[in-house]
C-alpha cells in the first residue's frame, strides 16, 4: 500500500512543468484561444459595470478586477506570440 502511494507521489512530481512545452497541439491552441476570449469578455464587463457603478469602493474593485483580466489577457497573448514565431514547428503536433 505504501509503495503504491509513493509511486503515485513520484508520478505527480514528474508531471509538474516549470515552463510551457515548446510544442503546442491544436487542442492546446484552441483552449488558449478560449481563455483569451474569456479574459477579454471579463475585462470588458468589468469596465462596463465600473462605469455604471455609483459606489466608489465597488467601482474601484470592478476596475481592479478588469485590470487583472487585462494582465491575464496580455500574458496569454505574449505566450501565443512565442508560438507564432515558429508556426511550422509548433502547430498540429
C-alpha positions in Angstrom: 0.0 0.0 0.0 2.8 2.4 1.0 4.7 1.6 -2.2 1.7 2.4 -4.3 1.3 5.8 -2.6 5.0 6.5 -3.0 4.7 5.6 -6.7 1.8 8.0 -7.1 3.7 10.8 -5.4 6.7 10.2 -7.7 4.4 10.3 -10.8 2.8 13.5 -9.7 6.2 15.1 -9.0 7.4 14.1 -12.5 4.2 15.6 -14.1 4.9 19.1 -12.9 6.1 21.5 -15.6 8.2 24.6 -14.7 7.9 26.1 -18.1 5.5 25.6 -21.0 6.4 23.0 -23.6 7.9 24.0 -26.9 5.2 22.3 -28.9 1.5 23.4 -28.8 -1.1 21.0 -30.0 -4.2 22.1 -31.9 -6.2 21.3 -28.7 -3.9 23.5 -26.6 -4.2 26.3 -29.2 -8.0 26.2 -29.1 -8.0 26.2 -25.3 -5.7 29.2 -25.1 -7.9 30.9 -27.7 -10.9 30.3 -25.5 -9.0 31.7 -22.5 -8.1 34.8 -24.4 -11.8 35.3 -25.3 -13.0 34.7 -21.7 -10.5 37.2 -20.3 -11.3 39.8 -22.9 -15.0 39.5 -22.2 -14.5 39.6 -18.5 -12.3 42.7 -18.9 -15.0 44.4 -21.0 -17.7 43.5 -18.5 -15.7 44.9 -15.5 -15.1 48.1 -17.4 -18.8 48.5 -18.3 -20.0 47.8 -14.8 -17.4 50.1 -13.3 -18.7 52.9 -15.5 -22.3 52.2 -14.3 -21.4 52.0 -10.6 -22.1 54.8 -8.2 -20.3 53.4 -5.1 -16.6 54.3 -5.3 -15.5 51.2 -3.4 -17.4 48.9 -5.7 -16.2 50.9 -8.7 -12.6 50.5 -7.6 -13.0 46.8 -7.1 -14.5 46.4 -10.5 -11.7 48.4 -12.1 -9.1 46.3 -10.3 -10.8 43.1 -11.5 -10.8 44.4 -15.0 -7.1 45.2 -14.8 -6.4 41.7 -13.6 -8.2 40.2 -16.6 -6.3 42.6 -18.9 -3.0 41.3 -17.4 -4.0 37.7 -17.9 -5.0 38.5 -21.5 -1.7 40.2 -22.2 0.2 37.3 -20.6 -1.6 34.7 -22.7 -1.2 36.8 -25.8 2.6 37.0 -25.2 2.7 33.3 -24.8 0.9 32.7 -28.0 3.2 35.1 -29.9 6.1 32.9 -28.9 4.5 30.0 -30.8 3.6 32.2 -33.8 7.3 33.0 -34.4 7.9 29.3 -35.4 4.5 28.1 -36.7 5.8 25.1 -38.7 7.4 23.6 -35.6 4.6 24.3 -33.1 1.3 23.6 -34.6 -0.5 20.4 -35.2 1.8 18.2 -33.2 
